[in-house]
């Protein structure tokens, strides 16, 4: 069946007359919003004209079932992003009720709407007002209700505007405003509720067994009752009147708390409740924040300042403070996932030998570590602990993430190419020590750094594809590689910097203003520099095993104003001569040691602007400069640190060849004169 879109006139313009059903079904009509709501199918849309809609009685949405091949909710990118951020289920083929105007204030619904059991509804661009004796919007068992760009007005009555009445119901708010006096609650749920990019002015009440998730929202006055759960990340939280009790649990990550200036206690915990988190920041107070613990309540609350724990009224000067870092040992994937959720600032997760799936709880995007954390295998044999990665792992701004004694590889359940770890946030730091990474990517780095610092110590990078780019530095990121690390390919670009010492690599690539510094390393294959980039090599050796398309050994390749500076390094090759292309104003400094002069190095400057200015060889190395001449006359000699003018040489040889062709000189005279010009 086709998915329909209905257009409904407001009370002021409709006056009970016909509404129109569009999307090709021109012969079907309905009388009002109420009547249209009774005939919608799963996945249909009702568009409300700007105006007011008064519901004299409760309107229950019971859409007719129909077969829909794809989930229509996935067409709304904002909805999908918010649900992924909150970590809750995306509604399946909801009925959409949307205000025609993007301004929620233009479309008002006064009264009560109920999502029947198992029904999913998405409200967009609507202001809701409840009546004196009933909630505005209610969700029954197994229903999912989502509000996008909606306004829930001040509740003047005892009932909330939104109520999720079953433990398996779900209420979600995206980019919405919830108006109210902070001492009253506008939203109640005994099931799951989520808030993404919202302004919550009312009190937030967590009822028995409810689960609440908040991201990038503002809220205040939190009260949690029996067995409730709250997780808040990247939010701004106002006031000091927060409480939790009776086995409830709250977690706070990277939030900003705005407290009253003269009130240090901001949370009261009793029963066997627990409050935890990390990366939080306090504003608007010079006092040391305090959490009041009663009965058997506990707290592990990480923030930008010390948080004092006051137990049963004990003076904080002799009481507790937030516990420092600890170690958590895990032996299976479920324990690892749980440890990642509970880890505090500075914790170490110790992993026993085995293979683990790194579960993120998401289907896509990156997994962001929000606090300083060490993830370490219990054995120094890095291959004894294998982490199967499904998403890019990164760390939050200014945070530190350490991997030790581990092997990382892509999960077999993931078909697409993924990077395993990337440092993409400013001032963040990631360290790999005694680790191994395995990948078969062609177009993606295995490990990379964009903004922070990535340190690789005794790292082995293994790939199943010769074109794989294992390690990358870009966008002002810095990668440091040391202590006999071994990798197939390293690359730097876009103002990135890479420092490599005492290690082994097959290939090195620099482009787009990148800088690579290589000291005392072994390079097995080749180095490539382009687009104003620089590669500096100090000591070590170049094995010269790479062959170009013509079959010549070619360990270096330069073009587009790039630079390769080689200081006191050794090119190991005892069988053949080498050829080095230098194109488009690139520059090569070649200060070699122990090179066999019986195999000269040919500098291919045939497409260069000025070969004389492009090659610098401070030591006595035999360099032949390949020019644009016929085969026999194609080499000009550079020796003893003197580069002859290849343009002048070319002209003299052409003139000499012309004399030979005209019969003015003999072949013997031509060869003798040619040797004289070239200084042979």
KOLTOR-906540 format. One record per atom (N, C-alpha, C): x negated, y, z negated. Coordinates in pm, whole numbers, plus 50000, padded with zeros to 5 digits. Layout:
REM KOLTOR-906540
XYZ...
END
This chain:
REM KOLTOR-906540
499164988050000500005000050000499125012550000499645023450057498905035950060498915042549924497845049749892497795057649769498415071249799499435075149721500195087249750499735098849665499985111049715499765123349640501065131249638501575134149520502845141249503502585155749464503355164749522503255178949486504535182849413504385188849293505525191849208505595206849181506805212549195507035226549161507215228049011506815239648956506965242148814508425244948780508735245648652510105248248609510635261448664509775271448672510225284748714510565285348862509965276648946510245276949090511055265049137511035254249060511735242149105513195242349066513475245648939514835246048888515585233148914514855221948909515515209048924515695204349067515285212249167515465207949304514355198149344514345194949474513495184049521512015187649518511205177749480509765178649498509415170849623508225172449674507825166149799506745155849776506875144549839505855134149837505105134549969503795136549963503005138250085502245125550120501095127050189500235116050235500965107050332501735113050422502355105250529503695099350494504055099450365505355093650326506375105050320506705110850432507475123250437508945121450402509445109350409510875107350387511225103850244510245103950157510485100550017510455113249934511495115149850511595127149768511845123449623511485132149530511775130149390512255143349332512995143149222513675155149177512795164449093511905158849013511155167248920509875160148879509055167048799507855160748745508225147948669509285148648591509725137048514510115125548605510865128448712511305117848802510135112148884509245120948928508075116249004507195107548917507045111348789506205103448698506735089348682508035087448707508625074148691508415065148812508015070748926507885062549047506455061149096505475067249026504085066449073503565052149065502625049349150501895036749149500505038749090499865027949056498475028549011497615035249118496795045049077495915051949170496505064149237497825066949219498465078649280498055091449208498305102849275497995116049219499245124749219499475131749109500545141749098499875155349084500155164349180499595177749177500665187349127500345194549018501295203648956501025218049000502065224549054501975238649086501725246548958500995257648969500765266248853502095270648795502205270048664503445273548596503595265348470504815265048414505095258148289506015246348312505735235248243506545223048252506995219348110508285220648083508855217447953509455203347958508975194747868509495181147860510425180447740511715178947767512695178847659512645166047579512105155547637511965142947567510655136247607510265126447530508995119647555508985113147693507875115747769507745110347904506725098947902507165086847929506295075147928505855072048070504545071448094503995068248226503815053048234504605046748324504505032348349504365030248499503185032448555503065031448702503305017148750503845016448873504025003348934502664998148978502504985248972501224979249009501154977349159499974979349214499734976649355498274972949373497974966349482496604961949507495784973649560494674976849492493734987149537492344980849540491724981049656490454973949672489334980349592489274993649593488185000649524488735008649405487895010549304488275018349188488275033149224489455039249228489555053249270488865062749172488675058649046488005067248948486555069848987485945060749063484545062349101484335073449202485435078849259485325089849354485075103249285485245103749155485045116149079483665115649014482695122649074481295121849028481135127348887481915137748854481815143548720482295133648615483365126448647483885116348555482885105048536482305100548645481355089448639480125093348556479595105448580478425109848505478715110748356479885116448321480235118048180480395104648111481065095248175481275082148114479955074748096479045076048193477725069848177476965076248062477065089548051476365096647944476895092347806478205090247798478815086247671478665071347644478415063547749478275049147732479595041947708480695047347761482005040847745482545036947881483625029147880484135023148003484815033348093484525032548224485205040948322486605035448344487655043948347489015038948369489165033048508489955022748518490145015748645491405020848714491245027348833492365031948915493435039348835493085050748777494055057948694495095065348778496225068548715497135078548768496525092248738496425100948837495835114148819496945124648816496965132748711497915143748699497085156448692497155164748798496205175748815496925188848834496465199248763496945212748791496365217748920497185224149002496735228849133495635239249119495705247749018494705258048994493545252348914492335257048943491175252548867491115258848728491975268748703492075275048571493135267548490492705260948384493635252748306494775260948249494565273748221495605282048162496775284448256496575282148387497645284648483498725273848482498415262148431499375251048430499535246248287500775247148233501045243748093502085232648086501785222648004502755212047975503095212947827504395214847798504865215647661505715203247634505315195047539506045182847511505125171047497505655159147517504905147047489504855137847611503645132847641503445122947747502765110847685503225098847720502695086547664502135077847776500875073347760500315063247849500725049647794501525042347869502005029447821500845019647808501105008347745500054998347722499374994447853498044994947854497264991047971497225001348082497775013348061497845023648165496675033448151496085037548262495005047248264495485060148329495225071648265495645084648317494465094248311494285102348416493325113348416494095126348431493975135448333494565148748339493475158648378493785167648472492825177848514493495191548519492765201948474493165215948492494525218848427494755214248305496055215748240495855220548096496755229248049496835232947909498005225547845497745219147730498765211247661499175217947531500475218047505501035223347381502005212847326501815208847200502745199047144503935205647078504985198047058506205203246996506165200846846507255204346779507255204346633507215190446571507645180346645507825167346580507125155746649506225158146743505555146946807504205151246867503315141646882502015144346944502205147947091501295155947144501395159847285501125148247379499985141547361499595130347447499255118447359499815106747391499535094747313499125083347406498195075347359497765063647432498075051047355498775041847419499115029347353498005019047374498275006647336497254996147338496614994847476495274993847476494494991247597494655002147704495065014147664495175025147760493885033447757493665040847866492515049947876493025063347929492825073747850493265087247889492035096147896491905103648006490765112648025491275126748054490665136647990490975150748013489755157248078489935163348197488865170448265489285184948282488475194348231488785208648239490185211548187490475206748068491775208948005491605217247878492735222947831492755231147711493835225647619493425221047500494375216447400494555227747301495755233547297495965245947223496105243447074496175254646999496265253946854497475245946810497255236246723498345228046672499025235246557500255239046578501015246046474501865236246393501725223646421502595213746359501745202846295502385193946223501655183846147501055172946235501625170746352501125160246440500025165446531499055156946565497965161146656498495162846798497715169746881498085171047021497765158147096496655151547063496265139047129496085128247023496615116547051496535105646954496325092347026495175085947001494955072247047495395062846937496535056346956497185049646845496795034946827495965029446915495565015446903494045014446901493525003946835492065002346824491414999746959492174994747057491594992547190491985003547289492525014647239492795026147325491525034447339491485042947442490295051247466490725065147512490195075447445490465089447480489125096047512489025102947627487775109647664488065123847711487185133247673487315147247709486055151547783486225157847900485115162347982485305177148013484335185447978484395199848007485725205847963486135202947843487435207447793487285215547665488325223547637488375231947517489455226447424489085224547297490035219847197490145230847092491225238747101491395250347014492065246046884491615252046775492285249546648491555256346536492285258046425491635261746301490715250246260489505253246213488535242646186488985233246075489995236945997490465228345889491565218745933491985219546059492995210446111492395202146224492975190446244492505181746351493505181846465493015183746586493855183546704493875169746769492795162246750492645149146815492475138446708493295128146717493145116346632493015104046720492225094346676492165081646747491735070746650492385059346661491915047746585491125038346676490945042646801490135035146896488865042646930488515042747059487305049547108487675063547156486865073447120487025086747176485655092347212485595099547326484335105147372484505119647413483445127647392483465141847427482175145047502482305150247624481135153947705481325168347753480355177047719480395190947764481685197747717482015196247589483265201547534482995211847424483985220347403483985229747291485105225547196484735219947081485705214246988485785223646867486855231346860486995241146754487725235446633488375224246649489115218246538488205209246455488725204746343488005194646266487995181546345486945173846324486825160946391486995149946286488155143146292488515133146193488335119246254487515110946190487295097246237488085087746148489125081946204489975073046126489365059046116490035050546044489555036946017489215029546146487975024046151487485015846263487315023446395487485036646395487345044146520485875045446560485655047946690484305049846743484305062646825483395071846791483355084946856481965087546912481915091947038480655094847106480705109247159479665116947130479605130947172478305133847243478365141547351477175145447426477345159547479476345168047456476305181647511477575189447475478025188247351479255194947307479005203047181479945212147150479925219847027481045214846937480775212746808481845208546718481465211846574482455210146482482215213246341483105204546254482895205146127483755198946026484055184246058483075175446035483225161146062483605153845934484645145445943485035137045831485265122845881484505113145828484625099245870485185090845757486195082645791486795073945691486305059545711487025049845666486555036145652486095029945784484835025045785484265017545897484255025246030484235038346024484175046346146482725047646192482545050046323481215051746381481205064646464480145072646450479955084546532478515084846581478335087546712477005089546771477035102746847476145112046813476105125146877474705128146927474585132447052473285135947109473355148847188472365157647170472255170247244473485179147222473975179647099475135187747064474725199146971475645208646952475475219346853476575217746748476165216446623477085212946515477065224046411478245229446379478355241146292478865237246153478435244946052478995243845919478325233745829478765233645703478205224945600479205214845545480435215145593481495207145532481675193845603480625185845607480675172845674480645161845569481425151245591481475140345493481635127045564481145116445499481225102945552481335093345434482155083045450482335073745339482805060045381482855050845284483475037645300482945029845420481635026945418481005018645520480975024945659481215037845671481115044445801479655047345834479395050345963478015052446008477985063846109477015072846095476815083846189475365084246234475165086846365473815088246420473735101446497472635108746475472465121846539471095122346606471075125246739469825125846813469735139146889468675146746862468375159046936469535169046931470125170646815471185180346798470665192946729471425203746742471135216246671472195218046563471755219046437472665221246325472585236046284473725242646285473795256646243474485256846107473715259345999474225258645863474515272445807475365272745701475525285045625474205288545558473845301245558472515305245513472255302345366473295302245283473085300745139473565287345086473795277445175474315264445131473405253445186472545247545104471595237545156472245224045187473265219845109473895206845133474805207645255474535199645356475375200045476476115186845499475735176045429476435163245445476615156745308477835151545287478145143845167478465129545209477715119945153477875105845189478215097845064479245089345073479565080944959479925066945006480365058444912480605044444945479315037944988479385029645091478175023645150477925029545288478175042345303478015048945432476535050945465476275053945592474885055645639474835066745743473865075645729473625086145827472165085045872471915086146004470555084646055470405093146181469175093246235468935100546359467515105746367467235113246474465895118746495465975130546591464925138646590464805149546685465765161046663466365162146545467335172746519466645185646476467345196846496466795210046467467805217846383467295225346282468155233546197467945248346227469065255746231469005270246252469815277446145469615290446138470415299246052470215296745903469125290545863468875288845720467385287745695466945293645583465565292045539465445281745428466575276245385466585266345279466265252645335465745243945250465525230045291466875223045297467275217745413468575211145423468645199045330469835196345278470015185345184471195176645225471035163645201472115154045218472425148345080473685149345039474105144244909474525129644923473845120644851474115106344857474775101944726475955096044738476675090744624476845075744638477035068944527477235054344528476065047644599476355039544702475305032044773475005037844911475315050344933475075056445063473575057545091473205057045220471805057945261471655068145374470425073045393470155082745499468725081245548468555082345681467245083045746467385093645855467165106045822467535117045910466295124845950465855123146075464665129946126465005143446186464235153646152464505167246201463215175146208463345187946249462165196546262461635201446128462305198046021461835201345886462245189945792461655189745675461985179245578463425180745532464145169445532465515169045483465495162145347465955169145244465935163645109467185155145085466975143645024468065134644990468325135744840469515140344806469895142444667470835131044627470365122244540471175110544503471855112844369473185112244372474005113344252473645125544167473335136644233473105149144163471705151144112470775141744140469395143444095468765155344166468015163344093467345174844151466435170444266466545176844383465765172344499464255172644477463785180744382462335181444359461805168444302462665160544239462235147544187463015136244253463755139644355464565129544422463855123844544464635119844644464105113144761463955123044876463135119444972463095126245100463265115645208463415120145330463635110745440462455101145453462685088145460461585078545470460755080945596459465078245584458585079545699458685067145788457795066545887457915056145988457735042145929458345032445996458215018645954458075009746077457894996746054457704987246163458894977746168459344974946292460464965846315459974954646405460114942246363459664930746442460864924146509460744921146639461854915146714461374902546786462334893546813461984880746877462874877346995463874885747029464704883147147465234896347201465884895847316466334908047384467364915647302468274908347236469314914947156468684922647040467684916646975467014923546865466244935646914465644934647033464924946047089465884957447117467034954447177468034964847206468494971547077468764963646975469224969046848468144977746783466894973346792465784981046735465624994346806465814994446939465705006947014466775016846970467965011946936469045020746894468805026446754468125018746669467975022646529466635029046496465695028646589464345033446559464345048346525463545051846424463405065646382462095071346434461915084246411460705091146457459455084346403458545080446494457275074646454457315059746427458455053146448458545038746422457725030646523457375018346483456715008646571457594996346584457894992646708458634980246734457624969646775457474959246694456554948246720457304937046789456794932346903457494922346984456714909246982457364898746936456744885546936456654880047078455724870547104455564865147239456884859847297457074862247427458284857947496458614867447609459724864747678460204873047788461474880247743461534893447766462624901747715463244909847829464574910947828465264920047917465414933447845464864943947907464984957347848466364962647884467294961347793468674965547816468844980247783469484987647875469675001947854471095005447814472044996547841473444999847818474075007447932473275010748036473765017848153473495009748278474245012848384474065005848510473055012748600472765025548575471845032848661471235044348582470475052948654469795064248593468655059548502468055068848429466885065648350467255062948205466345055948136466495053347993465555062947921466095072247845465285082647784465035079547636463765078747598463385076547459463395090047389464175091247282464435104247221463515107647105462665098347061461775101446949460415094946971459435098846891458115092746899458235077846864457665069346949457885055046931456705047146987456345036246917455335026846967456005013446990455785007747108456324994547143455124985547168454934975247085453664968047082453894953047074453174945747159453164931147147452324926947028452764916446958452044912046838450744904946872450594900246996449364893747039448564903147128447224902247121446394910447208446374905347351446924893447375447094888347511448314895147571448084905047658449204913147709450204904847789449784893347842450694885247922451604876447836451434876747705452274868547618453624875047591453734888147615455014895247600455354901847733456474897847793456894903047923458204910547906458224923247946459434931347945459974932548087461204928148108461854929148238462664942148240462264951548327462834965048326463924966248433465044972748397466144975048492466304989748528465754998848450465895013248472464565020248444464385031848505463215040048475463185043648327462055041348261461885045048121461105058148115461605067648037460915080348020461085084847875460515096047840460625101047703461065115547704461655119947596462205133347588461075143747579461425156347601460445167247600459725168047466458385168447473457575169747354457425157047273457875145647324457835133147248456705124047298456375113947216455275104847245455815090547251455425083247356455815069247373454565061147402454345050447323453135042347335453525027847364452915022047469453055007847501451705001047475451704989947401450464982647373450694967547387449714960647447449694945947453450954940347520451344946147635452594942147701452374940247850453254932147911453374931348056454754936448094454804946048189456064951648236456284947748382457494943448413457834940348552459304943448575459704944048700461094946848733461954934548708463154936848653464084925848628464524919448760464654906248761465094899148881466534902648918467294908148824468694911648852468824924548932467714931848948467744944549020467174942449160467994945149263467544943449401466794955749453467224967649413466614979849466465234982049405464434990349471463124993949419463285003949304462565001949196462605011249084461185013749034460985025648978459765028348902459985023048761458935017848700459085012148566459045022848459458045031548463457905042148361457475054948431458125066148395457775079148450457805089848344456755098148337456705109048240457175121748310458455125448292459065135848373459455148248292459115148648164459505160048080458295167548027458455180548014457365189447972456835185647834455515186147821454825183947693455045169947636455515160547713455675146847665454395138947693454255127647623453015119847632453375105047631452835097647727453025083147733451665076447744451435066247662450175058947661450425044147689449665038447781449595024047801448205019447756448165009947664446885004647618446934989347623445964983547694445894969047710447224963447761447664968847875448934964647934448734960548080449754953848133449774949648272451134953248330451144958748452452394961748520452414954648655453584949648691453744941948814454894947948893454684950049023455754955449106455574950849249456614952749330456494950349474457124961949551457084973849493457644985749559456824989549682457474995749778456795001649893456855016849884458035022249844458245036649848458215043249709458055035749604458095041649470456825038349392456455047549304455355044749213455805034749106454875026749057455165018248942455185026748815454135034748795454045044248685453725057848745454325068548690454015081748744454225092448637453675104248663453765115448569454065128148648455125135248609455495147748676455165160048592455425159648463455285171648381454325169748263454375158448197453585156348077452235150148106451795141248015450505134448027450755119448020450135111948111450205097448114448785092048099448515084947990447195079147964447265064047986446325058748065446265044548094444895039348050444885030847949443655025547893443685010347905442695004847976442664990248002443984985348061444394992048168445634988348237445304980248362446084969748385445994962248510447294963948586447214969148709448394971048792448324961448910449274952248917449294941749019450484944049110450304942449241451424944049332451484932449429452674930849489452894920549590452944926349729452534938949745452634945549875451444954749893450714953450000449484961050017449724976050033450984980050061451284994250076451775000449946451854992549841452394997649715451535008849659452195019349607451505030049536451745028149388450775022549318450975018749179451115030649085450145039949089450075050748991450125064149062450955073649012451075086549078451075098148980450475109449021450525121848945451055132749037451995141048988452615151249073453185162348986453565173349049454285184348983453655188348849452365191048850451625195548731451425184548627451825172348655451575161348564450105157448564449645151448453448245147248439448215132448406447485124648484447285110448460445805108048430445515101548317444155097848280444035082548280443055077248352442865062848363441445059648319441285049748229439955047248174439815032848126438595029648079438285017148008438545004748092437945004548212438004992848299439424989148340440244999248363441554996848422441364992248566442354984848617442234978748750443564980448822443544987148939444794989549011444534990049160445594987849239445404987349383445415001249445446275010149397446395023049464446725033949363446075045549377446395057249296446635068949391447515077849350447865089049438448145101449356447745113149409448015125849343448545135449448449555143649408450155153049503450825164449427451195174849500452015185849447451465191349315450195195349315449535201449198449355191949080449515179149103449205169548999447695167748984447275162048870445865159648843445685145248794444665138548845444365125048801442885123948769442565118948650441185116948606440965101948585440015096148657439765081748652438305079448615438055071248515436675068548475436505053848441435335048448476434945034748440436045024548472436565025248594437675016548633437485011648776438455003748823438404997548955439685001049029439545005249156440725008149236440445004949382441515001349452441374998049593441415010649679442465018749662442675030449747442955042649661442575054449710442865067049642443365077049746444505083349717445115092949809445375106049737445015117249801445295130549746445935139049855447005146249821447685154649918448405166149848448755176449926449545187849878448995193849747447755198649752447125205849640446855197149518446885184149532446535175449421445035174749400444615171549277443195170349244442955156849177441975149549228441615136649171440125136749136439795133649011438415132948964438085118448931437095112849001436725098748985435275098048940435025091948825433645091048776433315076648738432155071948785431635058648750432655047648774433295048148890434305038048927433845030249049434495018949071434305011049192435545012549279435345017149405436435018949499436265008549609437224999449623437054987949711437394990949857438235000749884438775001850019438525015550082439295025850045439115038750110439655050050022439275062650060439825074750000440355083550112441525089750087442215097650188442625110850125442285122150189442625135350135443185144150247444285151450214444915160050314445635171550245446055181350323446905192450276446325199650154445085204550169444455212950067444215205849934444145192849935443865185249813442355183249798441965178149678440535176249650440325162949580439305155449625438845143549554437375145649519437065144849390435695146049341435225132449291434105127749342433545114849303432165117149242431985112549119430715114349049430225100549005429175095749071428645082549039429545071349089429195058949051429975047549094429645043249235430535035049294430255029649427431515028749510431325029349644432395027749741432035015549825432895005349822432554992649886432644993050038433395002350096433505003950241433984991250309435194986750273435794975050337436924978650432437354991350432438504995250513438094997650657438914992750750438674994850893439805003150951439445012451040440455020551106441075013051223441955019751298442665013051407441745008351518440545014351526439565010151628438674998751581438854994551455438054983751402436784988151334436525001451328435315006451263435505007051112434425004751037434465006750893434595021550864435625025150785435915039250761436385041250618435475043750524435855044550383436455057950342436285068450425436805081650392437585087250509438625095450477439415101850583439875115350530439565126350604439885139850558440575147750668441585155950631442195165050726442935176150653443305186550727444125197650678443545204350554442355209950566441675217850462441465210250331441495197150335441205189250215439695188850191439305184550068437885183450033437635170149964436535163650001436015152249927434555155349892434275155949763432935158949715432365146549647431325140849703430715128749649429325132249597429135130249466427875133549400427225120749347426045117549400425235106549348426005093349336426835090549437427535077749443426885069049549427245056449548426635046849641427695041049732427425041449863428265034349959427595021149990428285010249955427694997049971428134990950104427174990250196427434983950325426074981050389425784968550412424474964550463424544958450602425704958850667425834951950795426204961150910427024971250886427514979550996427364994350963427425002451068427475016851049428885020951009429005033150955430295038250909430725050150993432045052151002432565063951069433525071050973433395084350963434225092250871434915103250951436225102550972436945113251042437105125550952436795137351007436995150150938437735159351034438995162651003439835169851096440385182551032440705192351116441475204151075440895211350954439655215650963439005223950861438825216950726438855203950723438515196750600437015197750575436575195150450435155196150416434715183950337433525179050372432955167350306431575170850251431375167950122430055168750063429615154550032428485150450089428075136550083426675135550024426605133349894425335131949823425235117449775424645108849859424625094549833423285090049776423325078449713422095072149666422005058149726420785053849755420515040149799421295036049923421435045350020422105041350144421065037050246421325026050316420415020550416420415029350540419285036150567419225045450679419265038550815419135025350818419225018150944420665017650996421605021450912423015021650953423535035750933423325044751028423755058751014425255060050992425645070950930427065074150910427485083951018428485080251096428985088951202430135097351149429975110551158431035119751118431855123151242433105118851247433965121351363434595135051348433945145151409434455158751406435015162751542435415152951621435845155751758437095164451764437875164951655439065173451651438925184451547437705187351506437465197351403437255211051465437365221351379437165235051425435695238851430434955234851324433555238751316432805228151235432345217451300431665206551228430485211551146429825222051190428665227151118429045231650977430255236850961430705241750831431435231150750431635219550808432505209850743431755198450674430485196950701429725185950641428545191650564428415187450438427315191850353426615179450297425355177550337424605165850291423265170550233423205172550102421975178250044420785168950045420995156050063419865146750065419605141750206418505135250228418085130850361418865118350402420055120650455420905109650501421115111550651420965100850727421155101650872422645102450902423085114250955424485116250991424565119151139425385111851211425635114351352426995120951365427045132151440428305139151458428885136051593430055129751592430715125651716431415137551779431065140851908431645152451975432515147952092433115157552162433995154552275433205153152404432355142852411431575140352531431885126352581431365123152699431505109552750430765099952658430975087052675430465076952582428975078252558428185079852665426735079752648426245092452581426995103252597426525116152547427365121152429427905112052351428915116052252428365118452113427035117752090426495119351955425525131051948425705139151846424725149751816424125146551681422895149651663422175145051544422135155751435422375151351314422145159951197421175152451106420055158951067419065152050986418355162150897417855156850781417085165050689417825177850648419145176150624419975187050571420105198750668419915196550801420095207050901421165202450999422255210151012423325206751105423165215351230422975209051345422805216551469424175221151517424195231651596425435237251650425965227851757427045220451726427535210351820428095216951946428625229451934429135236252052428015239052151426845243952099425685246652185425145233752245425035223152164424555210252214425445205052326426745206052301427675201152403427495208652535427335222052527427195229952649425895226652722424795225052647423525221652711423585208152780424205198352711424305185052771425205184852893426285192752890427165193553007426415199753126425655210353098424895216653206423845207153261423175199553172422165189953216422795179053301424005174353259424715163953335425105169053473425465181753480425855187653609424655188153704423455191053650422245191053734421965177153789422205166953703422005153153749422995149653858424275153253839425305150053938425045156854072424385168954069424115176054195422825171254262422085162054193420865156754251419685165854237419825176254153418735185754136417625179654051418035171153949417045164153868417285149153881416245141453848416355126853857416925121253726417255108153727417775101453609416725101553498415455099253532414405099253432414255113053369414325123553455414235137153403415425140453312416625135453348417825137753266417665131753126417185119053119417045112352990415995119152903414885123452964413835129952888414315143252832415005151052917415505163952873416585162452765417405152052779418455149452680417845146752542416755138552537416105135652410415505148352350414985157052438414405169452389415465178352325416655179152390417745187552337418215182252202418355169052192418855162952068417785161451962416535163851997415455162751901415115148551865415355139351961415095125151932413665121751972
END
